[in-house]
Amino acid sequence: MTALEKKDFQNGNASSLSDMIEVRLQAYFQSLDGQLPSTDLHKTIMAQVEKPLLKVVLEHLGGNKLKASEALGLSRNTLSKKLKCYELT
């Protein structure tokens, strides 16, 4: 697989993930039946996405936090704080 094909493949996966998240969010808002969502909606949703992301990336990279931080575009310190916050340490 060429670098260009790999990039297209990764973008396709990200697009599919984005579509899936959008569908789930639409279902969530429909379930509210016109009521306002909680005031911490952004924080709640980000936590729901970020925790499994960190877990899967770490597993994929054999627990190597330096490689995981590089893959995620985070500093090692930021990654460590997030892992502690989500009790993934």
N, C-alpha and C positions, 0 to 999 in steps of 0.2 A: 504494500500500500504506500503510495507516495505521500509526501507531507501535505500536499493540497487535498488529496482524498481523505486523509486522516482528519484534517481540519474541518472539511465538509461533514464528515461523519460525526465529529464532536458537536458541531453546530446543530446538526439534525437532532441529536439526542437532547441538547439543551432546549431546542424548539419544542420537542415533544413534551419535555418536562414542564416547560412554561405553559403549554396548552393544557396539560393535566391539572396544573395548579389553578389556572384560570377557571376551568370547569368546576373544580371543587369550591373555589371562592364564590362563584355564581350560585352554586347550590346552597352554600352557607347563607348568603344574603337573601335568597328566596325563603329560606327557613325562618328568617327573622320576621317575615310577614309585616314589613313596613316599620318595624321597630329599629331604633338606632343600635349599632353594635357597641360592644364595650369600648370604653375610652382607651384601653391599652391594646387595641386590636393589632396594631403594627408590631408591637413587641411580642405579643403572643404568637402571631403567625411566623415572625422571624425565628423565634425559638423553635417552633415546630419544624422548620426547614433546616436551621443551622445545626441542631444537635445531631440528626442522622447524617448530615453532610460530613461533619467532623468525624463521626464514628466510622463511616464508610471509607473516607480518605485515609484515616489512620490504619484501618484494617488492610486496605489495599497496599499500603506502603510498609507493612510489617511493623507498625507501631513507631516508625521513625518520625519523630516530631519535627526534626529539621526539614526533611523532605516534604512532610505534610504542610508545614508553614510556607515553604516555597511554592508548592502546588496551589495552595489557597491564596497566595499573595498576602500573607500575614506575617508579621514579625513573630519570632519564637515566643517572645513574652506575651504578645496578644493571644496567640494560640494557647499557651499555657493557662492564661486567665480564663479563656472560654472553656477549656477542658475542665477546669476546676468548677466553674459556674454550672456546667451541665453534669457535673459529677462523672466525668469520663476519664479521670486520672487513675 
